[in-house]
Amino acid sequence: MITNAVIICIDRCIGSTAAGLPKFSTGKPISIQCFIAPYSEAKYQLGQTVQNVTDTTFVRIDDLSAAGEAIVADGDRVVSILDIDAAAGGIGGVARTFEVLTQRTHAMGSDLDHQELFLRKVQTP
């Protein structure tokens, strides 16, 4: 799979606070190659309207497993660094946090199995 980014952390949604805001576990540091692209409604047919999607990420299921991670679920947060940012800033490249709005798992056989994540960029301070 062609990649252009690295997932460095997956924070799992573990419930909500008393105020109704999502509560997340703190994910461990990981390094999983992935492909991030801008979302285009014309390109994707989800059978439903997905509002506020900004990006789509493709990640191999084998790579998730190798990093000790389970399939990414709706509501989880994924932190990624684009390769171009990593090249410019080294390990300290610009990390982008995304909320998983929905996802699809594609079982295509052997090492082609992957997960397609539909994301919304989260504004972080």
N, CA, C and O atoms as a Tinker XYZ file with bonds, in Angstrom:
   500  protein
     1  N      0.846000   -1.172000    0.000000    73     2
     2  CA     0.000000    0.000000    0.000000    64     1     3
     3  C      0.894000    1.239000    0.000000    63     2     4     5
     4  O      1.899000    1.298000    0.709000    81     3
     5  N      0.517000    2.207000   -0.792000    73     3     6
     6  CA     1.218000    3.485000   -0.805000    64     5     7
     7  C      0.866000    4.218000    0.479000    63     6     8     9
     8  O     -0.297000    4.254000    0.880000    81     7
     9  N      1.866000    4.799000    1.120000    73     7    10
    10  CA     1.616000    5.521000    2.368000    64     9    11
    11  C      2.143000    6.947000    2.269000    63    10    12    13
    12  O      3.059000    7.235000    1.499000    81    11
    13  N      1.557000    7.821000    3.053000    73    11    14
    14  CA     2.021000    9.204000    3.097000    64    13    15
    15  C      1.983000    9.783000    4.511000    63    14    16    17
    16  O      2.159000   10.985000    4.710000    81    15
    17  N      1.747000    8.893000    5.500000    73    15    18
    18  CA     1.648000    9.367000    6.882000    64    17    19
    19  C      1.914000    8.218000    7.844000    63    18    20    21
    20  O      1.998000    7.055000    7.449000    81    19
    21  N      2.043000    8.577000    9.112000    73    19    22
    22  CA     2.262000    7.593000   10.170000    64    21    23
    23  C      1.267000    7.879000   11.292000    63    22    24    25
    24  O      1.161000    9.012000   11.763000    81    23
    25  N      0.540000    6.845000   11.717000    73    23    26
    26  CA    -0.306000    6.966000   12.898000    64    25    27
    27  C      0.608000    6.786000   14.102000    63    26    28    29
    28  O      1.291000    5.769000   14.219000    81    27
    29  N      0.623000    7.777000   15.003000    73    27    30
    30  CA     1.524000    7.710000   16.153000    64    29    31
    31  C      0.798000    7.388000   17.459000    63    30    32    33
    32  O      1.429000    7.115000   18.480000    81    31
    33  N     -0.545000    7.423000   17.413000    73    31    34
    34  CA    -1.310000    7.135000   18.633000    64    33    35
    35  C     -2.773000    6.935000   18.265000    63    34    36    37
    36  O     -3.295000    7.609000   17.378000    81    35
    37  N     -3.433000    6.003000   18.954000    73    35    38
    38  CA    -4.881000    5.834000   18.834000    64    37    39
    39  C     -5.456000    5.930000   20.240000    63    38    40    41
    40  O     -5.205000    5.073000   21.088000    81    39
    41  N     -6.232000    6.985000   20.474000    73    39    42
    42  CA    -6.900000    7.174000   21.768000    64    41    43
    43  C     -8.302000    6.595000   21.644000    63    42    44    45
    44  O     -9.088000    7.039000   20.807000    81    43
    45  N     -8.619000    5.606000   22.476000    73    43    46
    46  CA    -9.908000    4.921000   22.412000    64    45    47
    47  C    -10.963000    5.665000   23.220000    63    46    48    49
    48  O    -10.701000    6.107000   24.338000    81    47
    49  N    -12.158000    5.803000   22.649000    73    47    50
    50  CA   -13.285000    6.406000   23.356000    64    49    51
    51  C    -13.785000    5.387000   24.374000    63    50    52    53
    52  O    -14.184000    4.280000   24.011000    81    51
    53  N    -13.762000    5.769000   25.651000    73    51    54
    54  CA   -14.110000    4.817000   26.713000    64    53    55
    55  C    -15.375000    5.224000   27.467000    63    54    56    57
    56  O    -15.668000    4.672000   28.527000    81    55
    57  N    -16.114000    6.171000   26.935000    73    55    58
    58  CA   -17.340000    6.612000   27.584000    64    57    59
    59  C    -17.481000    8.115000   27.482000    63    58    60    61
    60  O    -16.945000    8.750000   26.574000    81    59
    61  N    -18.213000    8.670000   28.434000    73    59    62
    62  CA   -18.404000   10.113000   28.423000    64    61    63
    63  C    -18.318000   10.667000   29.841000    63    62    64    65
    64  O    -18.488000    9.950000   30.826000    81    63
    65  N    -18.050000   11.957000   29.907000    73    63    66
    66  CA   -17.959000   12.647000   31.190000    64    65    67
    67  C    -19.369000   12.968000   31.684000    63    66    68    69
    68  O    -20.347000   12.732000   30.975000    81    67
    69  N    -19.472000   13.500000   32.888000    73    67    70
    70  CA   -20.767000   13.903000   33.438000    64    69    71
    71  C    -21.422000   14.972000   32.571000    63    70    72    73
    72  O    -22.647000   15.090000   32.542000    81    71
    73  N    -20.604000   15.748000   31.866000    73    71    74
    74  CA   -21.123000   16.801000   30.990000    64    73    75
    75  C    -21.518000   16.269000   29.616000    63    74    76    77
    76  O    -21.983000   17.024000   28.762000    81    75
    77  N    -21.330000   14.970000   29.407000    73    75    78
    78  CA   -21.703000   14.365000   28.134000    64    77    79
    79  C    -20.634000   14.435000   27.059000    63    78    80    81
    80  O    -20.892000   14.087000   25.907000    81    79
    81  N    -19.444000   14.879000   27.418000    73    79    82
    82  CA   -18.341000   14.943000   26.458000    64    81    83
    83  C    -17.627000   13.597000   26.411000    63    82    84    85
    84  O    -17.569000   12.893000   27.419000    81    83
    85  N    -17.081000   13.230000   25.248000    73    83    86
    86  CA   -16.390000   11.947000   25.176000    64    85    87
    87  C    -15.154000   11.912000   26.066000    63    86    88    89
    88  O    -14.464000   12.917000   26.239000    81    87
    89  N    -14.888000   10.733000   26.628000    73    87    90
    90  CA   -13.706000   10.520000   27.462000    64    89    91
    91  C    -12.839000    9.495000   26.744000    63    90    92    93
    92  O    -13.342000    8.489000   26.245000    81    91
    93  N    -11.529000    9.754000   26.693000    73    91    94
    94  CA   -10.610000    8.908000   25.931000    64    93    95
    95  C     -9.534000    8.305000   26.818000    63    94    96    97
    96  O     -9.084000    8.925000   27.783000    81    95
    97  N     -9.128000    7.088000   26.477000    73    95    98
    98  CA    -7.936000    6.512000   27.086000    64    97    99
    99  C     -6.740000    7.154000   26.400000    63    98   100   101
   100  O     -6.856000    7.669000   25.287000    81    99
   101  N     -5.602000    7.122000   27.062000    73    99   102
   102  CA    -4.385000    7.650000   26.444000    64   101   103
   103  C     -3.696000    6.506000   25.723000    63   102   104   105
   104  O     -3.226000    5.556000   26.348000    81   103
   105  N     -3.640000    6.607000   24.400000    73   103   106
   106  CA    -3.027000    5.547000   23.600000    64   105   107
   107  C     -1.521000    5.506000   23.777000    63   106   108   109
   108  O     -0.888000    6.512000   24.094000    81   107
   109  N     -0.958000    4.322000   23.565000    73   107   110
   110  CA     0.493000    4.165000   23.658000    64   109   111
   111  C      1.143000    4.671000   22.366000    63   110   112   113
   112  O      0.490000    4.701000   21.323000    81   111
   113  N      2.401000    5.064000   22.419000    73   111   114
   114  CA     3.097000    5.486000   21.195000    64   113   115
   115  C      3.223000    4.302000   20.228000    63   114   116   117
   116  O      3.660000    3.217000   20.610000    81   115
   117  N      2.834000    4.532000   18.982000    73   115   118
   118  CA     2.933000    3.504000   17.937000    64   117   119
   119  C      3.475000    4.151000   16.675000    63   118   120   121
   120  O      3.626000    5.371000   16.610000    81   119
   121  N      3.764000    3.344000   15.689000    73   119   122
   122  CA     4.213000    3.843000   14.393000    64   121   123
   123  C      3.634000    2.924000   13.319000    63   122   124   125
   124  O      4.198000    1.876000   13.003000    81   123
   125  N      2.487000    3.344000   12.763000    73   123   126
   126  CA     1.802000    2.540000   11.747000    64   125   127
   127  C      1.687000    3.362000   10.474000    63   126   128   129
   128  O      1.093000    4.440000   10.479000    81   127
   129  N      2.245000    2.864000    9.398000    73   127   130
   130  CA     2.150000    3.529000    8.098000    64   129   131
   131  C      0.697000    3.542000    7.636000    63   130   132   133
   132  O     -0.030000    2.567000    7.824000    81   131
   133  N      0.276000    4.656000    7.027000    73   131   134
   134  CA    -1.095000    4.764000    6.525000    64   133   135
   135  C     -1.123000    5.725000    5.348000    63   134   136   137
   136  O     -0.110000    6.329000    4.995000    81   135
   137  N     -2.289000    5.855000    4.752000    73   135   138
   138  CA    -2.482000    6.807000    3.663000    64   137   139
   139  C     -3.630000    7.725000    4.041000    63   138   140   141
   140  O     -4.732000    7.255000    4.323000    81   139
   141  N     -3.382000    9.036000    4.051000    73   139   142
   142  CA    -4.400000   10.036000    4.367000    64   141   143
   143  C     -4.686000   10.849000    3.114000    63   142   144   145
   144  O     -3.765000   11.284000    2.422000    81   143
   145  N     -5.977000   11.052000    2.826000    73   143   146
   146  CA    -6.380000   11.860000    1.674000    64   145   147
   147  C     -7.573000   12.720000    2.069000    63   146   148   149
   148  O     -8.338000   12.351000    2.960000    81   147
   149  N     -7.736000   13.862000    1.413000    73   147   150
   150  CA    -8.925000   14.678000    1.680000    64   149   151
   151  C    -10.181000   13.897000    1.294000    63   150   152   153
   152  O    -10.166000   13.125000    0.336000    81   151
   153  N    -11.257000   14.098000    2.039000    73   151   154
   154  CA   -12.520000   13.410000    1.783000    64   153   155
   155  C    -13.262000   14.091000    0.646000    63   154   156   157
   156  O    -13.288000   15.319000    0.565000    81   155
   157  N    -13.860000   13.306000   -0.226000    73   155   158
   158  CA   -14.667000   13.818000   -1.324000    64   157   159
   159  C    -15.963000   13.019000   -1.379000    63   158   160   161
   160  O    -15.935000   11.816000   -1.639000    81   159
   161  N    -17.101000   13.672000   -1.139000    73   159   162
   162  CA   -18.400000   12.990000   -1.162000    64   161   163
   163  C    -18.650000   12.350000   -2.522000    63   162   164   165
   164  O    -19.278000   11.294000   -2.606000    81   163
   165  N    -18.162000   12.984000   -3.588000    73   163   166
   166  CA   -18.361000   12.428000   -4.925000    64   165   167
   167  C    -17.615000   11.105000   -5.099000    63   166   168   169
   168  O    -18.035000   10.254000   -5.883000    81   167
   169  N    -16.524000   10.934000   -4.380000    73   167   170
   170  CA   -15.703000    9.730000   -4.518000    64   169   171
   171  C    -16.224000    8.568000   -3.686000    63   170   172   173
   172  O    -16.071000    7.409000   -4.074000    81   171
   173  N    -16.834000    8.866000   -2.553000    73   171   174
   174  CA   -17.250000    7.821000   -1.625000    64   173   175
   175  C    -18.761000    7.747000   -1.527000    63   174   176   177
   176  O    -19.426000    8.773000   -1.384000    81   175
   177  N    -19.296000    6.569000   -1.601000    73   175   178
   178  CA   -20.718000    6.344000   -1.409000    64   177   179
   179  C    -20.881000    5.487000   -0.168000    63   178   180   181
   180  O    -20.638000    4.281000   -0.212000    81   179
   181  N    -21.287000    6.089000    0.932000    73   179   182
   182  CA   -21.393000    5.375000    2.202000    64   181   183
   183  C    -22.798000    4.859000    2.470000    63   182   184   185
   184  O    -23.012000    4.122000    3.433000    81   183
   185  N    -23.755000    5.233000    1.636000    73   183   186
   186  CA   -25.118000    4.830000    1.887000    64   185   187
   187  C    -25.761000    5.664000    2.983000    63   186   188   189
   188  O    -26.867000    5.367000    3.435000    81   187
   189  N    -25.078000    6.680000    3.394000    73   187   190
   190  CA   -25.600000    7.585000    4.409000    64   189   191
   191  C    -24.886000    8.916000    4.252000    63   190   192   193
   192  O    -23.839000    8.991000    3.609000    81   191
   193  N    -25.439000    9.949000    4.828000    73   191   194
   194  CA   -24.782000   11.255000    4.788000    64   193   195
   195  C    -23.820000   11.340000    5.964000    63   194   196   197
   196  O    -24.211000   11.153000    7.116000    81   195
   197  N    -22.593000   11.616000    5.668000    73   195   198
   198  CA   -21.593000   11.780000    6.714000    64   197   199
   199  C    -21.174000   13.245000    6.701000    63   198   200   201
   200  O    -20.498000   13.706000    5.781000    81   199
   201  N    -21.580000   13.956000    7.723000    73   199   202
   202  CA   -21.279000   15.376000    7.776000    64   201   203
   203  C    -19.978000   15.601000    8.522000    63   202   204   205
   204  O    -19.607000   14.827000    9.404000    81   203
   205  N    -19.303000   16.656000    8.159000    73   203   206
   206  CA   -18.090000   17.110000    8.831000    64   205   207
   207  C    -16.873000   16.225000    8.591000    63   206   208   209
   208  O    -15.862000   16.393000    9.273000    81   207
   209  N    -16.931000   15.292000    7.650000    73   207   210
   210  CA   -15.749000   14.486000    7.334000    64   209   211
   211  C    -14.763000   15.372000    6.586000    63   210   212   213
   212  O    -15.122000   16.020000    5.603000    81   211
   213  N    -13.517000   15.395000    7.058000    73   211   214
   214  CA   -12.488000   16.205000    6.406000    64   213   215
   215  C    -11.460000   15.356000    5.679000    63   214   216   217
   216  O    -10.897000   15.784000    4.671000    81   215
   217  N    -11.211000   14.138000    6.191000    73   215   218
   218  CA   -10.142000   13.306000    5.639000    64   217   219
   219  C    -10.546000   11.835000    5.692000    63   218   220   221
   220  O    -11.438000   11.434000    6.438000    81   219
   221  N     -9.856000   11.054000    4.874000    73   219   222
   222  CA   -10.025000    9.605000    4.865000    64   221   223
   223  C     -8.650000    8.983000    5.066000    63   222   224   225
   224  O     -7.676000    9.418000    4.451000    81   223
   225  N     -8.566000    7.976000    5.915000    73   223   226
   226  CA    -7.307000    7.271000    6.143000    64   225   227
   227  C     -7.502000    5.795000    5.829000    63   226   228   229
   228  O     -8.519000    5.196000    6.180000    81   227
   229  N     -6.512000    5.227000    5.166000    73   227   230
   230  CA    -6.482000    3.794000    4.894000    64   229   231
   231  C     -5.325000    3.199000    5.691000    63   230   232   233
   232  O     -4.199000    3.689000    5.620000    81   231
   233  N     -5.609000    2.133000    6.455000    73   231   234
   234  CA    -4.567000    1.495000    7.260000    64   233   235
   235  C     -4.739000   -0.016000    7.147000    63   234   236   237
   236  O     -5.854000   -0.533000    7.219000    81   235
   237  N     -3.625000   -0.713000    6.970000    73   235   238
   238  CA    -3.672000   -2.179000    6.859000    64   237   239
   239  C     -3.973000   -2.797000    8.218000    63   238   240   241
   240  O     -3.406000   -2.395000    9.233000    81   239
   241  N     -4.869000   -3.778000    8.226000    73   239   242
   242  CA    -5.238000   -4.458000    9.463000    64   241   243
   243  C     -4.041000   -5.192000   10.049000    63   242   244   245
   244  O     -3.875000   -5.218000   11.269000    81   243
   245  N     -3.199000   -5.792000    9.203000    73   243   246
   246  CA    -1.990000   -6.464000    9.686000    64   245   247
   247  C     -1.075000   -5.494000   10.430000    63   246   248   249
   248  O     -0.449000   -5.869000   11.421000    81   247
   249  N     -0.994000   -4.252000    9.957000    73   247   250
   250  CA    -0.144000   -3.257000   10.614000    64   249   251
   251  C     -0.710000   -2.859000   11.974000    63   250   252   253
   252  O      0.041000   -2.649000   12.927000    81   251
   253  N     -2.048000   -2.755000   12.062000    73   251   254
   254  CA    -2.671000   -2.482000   13.360000    64   253   255
   255  C     -2.350000   -3.604000   14.342000    63   254   256   257
   256  O     -1.950000   -3.353000   15.479000    81   255
   257  N     -2.530000   -4.847000   13.887000    73   255   258
   258  CA    -2.276000   -6.009000   14.752000    64   257   259
   259  C     -0.819000   -6.068000   15.188000    63   258   260   261
   260  O     -0.526000   -6.333000   16.354000    81   259
   261  N      0.095000   -5.821000   14.252000    73   259   262
   262  CA     1.525000   -5.874000   14.561000    64   261   263
   263  C      1.912000   -4.838000   15.619000    63   262   264   265
   264  O      2.859000   -5.045000   16.377000    81   263
   265  N      1.175000   -3.724000   15.667000    73   263   266
   266  CA     1.450000   -2.681000   16.658000    64   265   267
   267  C      0.690000   -2.930000   17.963000    63   266   268   269
   268  O      0.758000   -2.119000   18.886000    81   267
   269  N     -0.033000   -4.053000   18.038000    73   267   270
   270  CA    -0.780000   -4.376000   19.251000    64   269   271
   271  C     -2.098000   -3.633000   19.365000    63   270   272   273
   272  O     -2.655000   -3.511000   20.456000    81   271
   273  N     -2.597000   -3.137000   18.248000    73   271   274
   274  CA    -3.850000   -2.368000   18.252000    64   273   275
   275  C     -4.982000   -3.195000   17.643000    63   274   276   277
   276  O     -4.762000   -4.023000   16.759000    81   275
   277  N     -6.188000   -2.951000   18.132000    73   275   278
   278  CA    -7.386000   -3.572000   17.574000    64   277   279
   279  C     -7.928000   -2.674000   16.460000    63   278   280   281
   280  O     -7.424000   -1.576000   16.222000    81   279
   281  N     -8.959000   -3.168000   15.792000    73   279   282
   282  CA    -9.627000   -2.378000   14.764000    64   281   283
   283  C    -10.072000   -1.045000   15.374000    63   282   284   285
   284  O    -10.524000   -0.997000   16.518000    81   283
   285  N     -9.942000    0.020000   14.608000    73   283   286
   286  CA   -10.335000    1.356000   15.067000    64   285   287
   287  C    -11.858000    1.452000   15.020000    63   286   288   289
   288  O    -12.479000    1.004000   14.056000    81   287
   289  N    -12.462000    2.036000   16.056000    73   287   290
   290  CA   -13.921000    2.117000   16.166000    64   289   291
   291  C    -14.395000    3.564000   16.026000    63   290   292   293
   292  O    -13.629000    4.512000   16.200000    81   291
   293  N    -15.678000    3.700000   15.706000    73   291   294
   294  CA   -16.284000    5.022000   15.657000    64   293   295
   295  C    -16.091000    5.709000   17.008000    63   294   296   297
   296  O    -16.255000    5.087000   18.057000    81   295
   297  N    -15.741000    6.997000   16.974000    73   295   298
   298  CA   -15.549000    7.766000   18.192000    64   297   299
   299  C    -14.117000    7.803000   18.692000    63   298   300   301
   300  O    -13.765000    8.679000   19.482000    81   299
   301  N    -13.278000    6.866000   18.246000    73   299   302
   302  CA   -11.866000    6.880000   18.644000    64   301   303
   303  C    -11.175000    8.101000   18.041000    63   302   304   305
   304  O    -11.691000    8.724000   17.113000    81   303
   305  N    -10.017000    8.430000   18.574000    73   303   306
   306  CA    -9.193000    9.511000   18.012000    64   305   307
   307  C     -7.885000    8.922000   17.501000    63   306   308   309
   308  O     -7.254000    8.089000   18.152000    81   307
   309  N     -7.499000    9.382000   16.314000    73   307   310
   310  CA    -6.277000    8.932000   15.671000    64   309   311
   311  C     -5.355000   10.138000   15.529000    63   310   312   313
   312  O     -5.768000   11.182000   15.025000    81   311
   313  N     -4.101000    9.996000   15.974000    73   311   314
   314  CA    -3.114000   11.069000   15.851000    64   313   315
   315  C     -2.103000   10.640000   14.802000    63   314   316   317
   316  O     -1.495000    9.576000   14.912000    81   315
   317  N     -1.925000   11.485000   13.769000    73   315   318
   318  CA    -1.058000   11.142000   12.637000    64   317   319
   319  C     -0.093000   12.278000   12.323000    63   318   320   321
   320  O     -0.342000   13.442000   12.634000    81   319
   321  N      1.001000   11.903000   11.702000    73   319   322
   322  CA     1.962000   12.874000   11.171000    64   321   323
   323  C      2.147000   12.563000    9.693000    63   322   324   325
   324  O      2.505000   11.445000    9.324000    81   323
   325  N      1.902000   13.561000    8.852000    73   323   326
   326  CA     2.135000   13.387000    7.418000    64   325   327
   327  C      3.627000   13.254000    7.155000    63   326   328   329
   328  O      4.438000   13.902000    7.815000    81   327
   329  N      3.987000   12.419000    6.196000    73   327   330
   330  CA     5.404000   12.216000    5.876000    64   329   331
   331  C      6.104000   13.527000    5.552000    63   330   332   333
   332  O      7.256000   13.722000    5.939000    81   331
   333  N      5.429000   14.427000    4.850000    73   331   334
   334  CA     6.057000   15.695000    4.481000    64   333   335
   335  C      6.373000   16.515000    5.735000    63   334   336   337
   336  O      7.392000   17.204000    5.780000    81   335
   337  N      5.503000   16.447000    6.758000    73   335   338
   338  CA     5.773000   17.141000    8.017000    64   337   339
   339  C      6.913000   16.473000    8.767000    63   338   340   341
   340  O      7.755000   17.149000    9.357000    81   339
   341  N      6.940000   15.142000    8.745000    73   339   342
   342  CA     8.003000   14.411000    9.431000    64   341   343
   343  C      9.348000   14.722000    8.788000    63   342   344   345
   344  O     10.352000   14.871000    9.485000    81   343
   345  N      9.371000   14.820000    7.453000    73   343   346
   346  CA    10.617000   15.133000    6.751000    64   345   347
   347  C     11.090000   16.540000    7.100000    63   346   348   349
   348  O     12.286000   16.783000    7.258000    81   347
   349  N     10.145000   17.456000    7.218000    73   347   350
   350  CA    10.501000   18.837000    7.525000    64   349   351
   351  C     10.872000   19.018000    8.991000    63   350   352   353
   352  O     11.756000   19.806000    9.328000    81   351
   353  N     10.179000   18.272000    9.863000    73   351   354
   354  CA    10.389000   18.494000   11.280000    64   353   355
   355  C     10.930000   17.302000   12.036000    63   354   356   357
   356  O     10.999000   17.315000   13.265000    81   355
   357  N     11.318000   16.264000   11.299000    73   355   358
   358  CA    11.818000   15.068000   11.965000    64   357   359
   359  C     10.736000   14.419000   12.807000    63   358   360   361
   360  O      9.554000   14.511000   12.478000    81   359
   361  N     11.124000   13.773000   13.875000    73   359   362
   362  CA    10.176000   13.089000   14.753000    64   361   363
   363  C      9.153000   14.069000   15.305000    63   362   364   365
   364  O      8.011000   13.696000   15.574000    81   363
   365  N      9.551000   15.296000   15.472000    73   363   366
   366  CA     8.646000   16.299000   16.031000    64   365   367
   367  C      7.788000   16.986000   14.996000    63   366   368   369
   368  O      7.396000   18.134000   15.203000    81   367
   369  N      7.477000   16.327000   13.879000    73   367   370
   370  CA     6.608000   16.904000   12.856000    64   369   371
   371  C      5.254000   17.273000   13.441000    63   370   372   373
   372  O      4.957000   16.952000   14.592000    81   371
   373  N      4.442000   17.943000   12.648000    73   371   374
   374  CA     3.145000   18.420000   13.103000    64   373   375
   375  C      2.181000   17.246000   13.249000    63   374   376   377
   376  O      1.833000   16.600000   12.261000    81   375
   377  N      1.755000   16.974000   14.466000    73   375   378
   378  CA     0.788000   15.903000   14.717000    64   377   379
   379  C     -0.613000   16.451000   14.516000    63   378   380   381
   380  O     -0.950000   17.535000   14.992000    81   379
   381  N     -1.418000   15.683000   13.806000    73   379   382
   382  CA    -2.806000   16.068000   13.560000    64   381   383
   383  C     -3.717000   15.057000   14.254000    63   382   384   385
   384  O     -3.527000   13.848000   14.125000    81   383
   385  N     -4.700000   15.558000   14.985000    73   383   386
   386  CA    -5.637000   14.688000   15.693000    64   385   387
   387  C     -6.955000   14.649000   14.931000    63   386   388   389
   388  O     -7.497000   15.686000   14.548000    81   387
   389  N     -7.459000   13.441000   14.719000    73   387   390
   390  CA    -8.712000   13.238000   13.999000    64   389   391
   391  C     -9.656000   12.385000   14.831000    63   390   392   393
   392  O     -9.223000   11.459000   15.518000    81   391
   393  N    -10.956000   12.698000   14.770000    73   391   394
   394  CA   -11.986000   11.852000   15.366000    64   393   395
   395  C    -12.532000   10.930000   14.277000    63   394   396   397
   396  O    -12.802000   11.374000   13.161000    81   395
   397  N    -12.693000    9.655000   14.602000    73   395   398
   398  CA   -13.257000    8.699000   13.650000    64   397   399
   399  C    -14.776000    8.834000   13.682000    63   398   400   401
   400  O    -15.412000    8.489000   14.678000    81   399
   401  N    -15.359000    9.337000   12.589000    73   399   402
   402  CA   -16.812000    9.492000   12.514000    64   401   403
   403  C    -17.482000    8.188000   12.108000    63   402   404   405
   404  O    -18.539000    7.832000   12.629000    81   403
   405  N    -16.863000    7.486000   11.182000    73   403   406
   406  CA   -17.334000    6.165000   10.788000    64   405   407
   407  C    -16.173000    5.445000   10.123000    63   406   408   409
   408  O    -15.159000    6.065000    9.803000    81   407
   409  N    -16.312000    4.143000    9.913000    73   407   410
   410  CA   -15.226000    3.369000    9.315000    64   409   411
   411  C    -15.800000    2.167000    8.582000    63   410   412   413
   412  O    -16.917000    1.725000    8.850000    81   411
   413  N    -15.012000    1.650000    7.655000    73   411   414
   414  CA   -15.372000    0.427000    6.932000    64   413   415
   415  C    -14.152000   -0.484000    6.924000    63   414   416   417
   416  O    -13.025000   -0.039000    6.704000    81   415
   417  N    -14.396000   -1.755000    7.165000    73   415   418
   418  CA   -13.331000   -2.746000    7.094000    64   417   419
   419  C    -13.475000   -3.498000    5.783000    63   418   420   421
   420  O    -14.559000   -3.970000    5.441000    81   419
   421  N    -12.373000   -3.604000    5.053000    73   419   422
   422  CA   -12.361000   -4.292000    3.763000    64   421   423
   423  C    -11.537000   -5.562000    3.900000    63   422   424   425
   424  O    -10.318000   -5.502000    4.059000    81   423
   425  N    -12.203000   -6.718000    3.838000    73   423   426
   426  CA   -11.515000   -8.013000    3.868000    64   425   427
   427  C    -11.307000   -8.458000    2.424000    63   426   428   429
   428  O    -12.232000   -8.924000    1.759000    81   427
   429  N    -10.073000   -8.302000    1.958000    73   427   430
   430  CA    -9.772000   -8.579000    0.558000    64   429   431
   431  C     -8.857000   -9.788000    0.390000    63   430   432   433
   432  O     -8.531000  -10.179000   -0.731000    81   431
   433  N     -8.452000  -10.368000    1.496000    73   431   434
   434  CA    -7.567000  -11.522000    1.424000    64   433   435
   435  C     -6.134000  -11.159000    1.716000    63   434   436   437
   436  O     -5.604000  -10.185000    1.181000    81   435
   437  N     -5.518000  -11.934000    2.553000    73   435   438
   438  CA    -4.109000  -11.812000    2.968000    64   437   439
   439  C     -3.748000  -10.396000    3.387000    63   438   440   441
   440  O     -4.428000   -9.798000    4.220000    81   439
   441  N     -2.670000   -9.857000    2.805000    73   439   442
   442  CA    -2.154000   -8.563000    3.261000    64   441   443
   443  C     -2.884000   -7.367000    2.653000    63   442   444   445
   444  O     -2.456000   -6.229000    2.843000    81   443
   445  N     -3.970000   -7.601000    1.929000    73   443   446
   446  CA    -4.740000   -6.495000    1.360000    64   445   447
   447  C     -5.874000   -6.024000    2.274000    63   446   448   449
   448  O     -6.521000   -5.014000    1.992000    81   447
   449  N     -6.116000   -6.757000    3.370000    73   447   450
   450  CA    -7.165000   -6.360000    4.313000    64   449   451
   451  C     -6.811000   -5.000000    4.901000    63   450   452   453
   452  O     -5.691000   -4.789000    5.366000    81   451
   453  N     -7.770000   -4.081000    4.878000    73   451   454
   454  CA    -7.503000   -2.756000    5.413000    64   453   455
   455  C     -8.770000   -2.139000    5.977000    63   454   456   457
   456  O     -9.883000   -2.607000    5.738000    81   455
   457  N     -8.561000   -1.078000    6.728000    73   455   458
   458  CA    -9.658000   -0.332000    7.298000    64   457   459
   459  C     -9.642000    1.071000    6.706000    63   458   460   461
   460  O     -8.588000    1.694000    6.575000    81   459
   461  N    -10.809000    1.548000    6.356000    73   459   462
   462  CA   -10.989000    2.877000    5.793000    64   461   463
   463  C    -11.658000    3.724000    6.872000    63   462   464   465
   464  O    -12.773000    3.423000    7.298000    81   463
   465  N    -10.986000    4.771000    7.308000    73   463   466
   466  CA   -11.475000    5.610000    8.398000    64   465   467
   467  C    -11.935000    6.953000    7.839000    63   466   468   469
   468  O    -11.200000    7.611000    7.102000    81   467
   469  N    -13.141000    7.351000    8.189000    73   467   470
   470  CA   -13.665000    8.648000    7.775000    64   469   471
   471  C    -13.551000    9.566000    8.979000    63   470   472   473
   472  O    -14.154000    9.319000   10.023000    81   471
   473  N    -12.770000   10.626000    8.822000    73   471   474
   474  CA   -12.284000   11.424000    9.948000    64   473   475
   475  C    -12.733000   12.862000    9.905000    63   474   476   477
   476  O    -13.041000   13.408000    8.846000    81   475
   477  N    -12.764000   13.467000   11.081000    73   475   478
   478  CA   -12.953000   14.903000   11.231000    64   477   479
   479  C    -11.752000   15.419000   12.003000    63   478   480   481
   480  O    -11.422000   14.919000   13.078000    81   479
   481  N    -11.099000   16.436000   11.431000    73   479   482
   482  CA    -9.938000   17.007000   12.109000    64   481   483
   483  C    -10.395000   17.693000   13.397000    63   482   484   485
   484  O    -11.348000   18.473000   13.397000    81   483
   485  N     -9.700000   17.389000   14.489000    73   483   486
   486  CA   -10.017000   17.958000   15.791000    64   485   487
   487  C     -9.079000   19.139000   16.025000    63   486   488   489
   488  O     -7.865000   19.018000   15.861000    81   487
   489  N     -9.639000   20.261000   16.403000    73   487   490
   490  CA    -8.822000   21.422000   16.714000    64   489   491
   491  C     -8.227000   21.219000   18.105000    63   490   492   493
   492  O     -8.956000   21.102000   19.090000    81   491
   493  N     -6.927000   21.179000   18.175000    73   491   494
   494  CA    -6.271000   21.020000   19.466000    64   493   495
   495  C     -5.434000   22.259000   19.757000    63   494   496   497
   496  O     -4.913000   22.885000   18.834000    81   495
   497  N     -5.303000   22.615000   21.017000    73   495   498
   498  CA    -4.556000   23.834000   21.365000    64   497   499
   499  C     -3.091000   23.733000   21.000000    63   498   500
   500  O     -2.331000   24.675000   21.229000    81   499
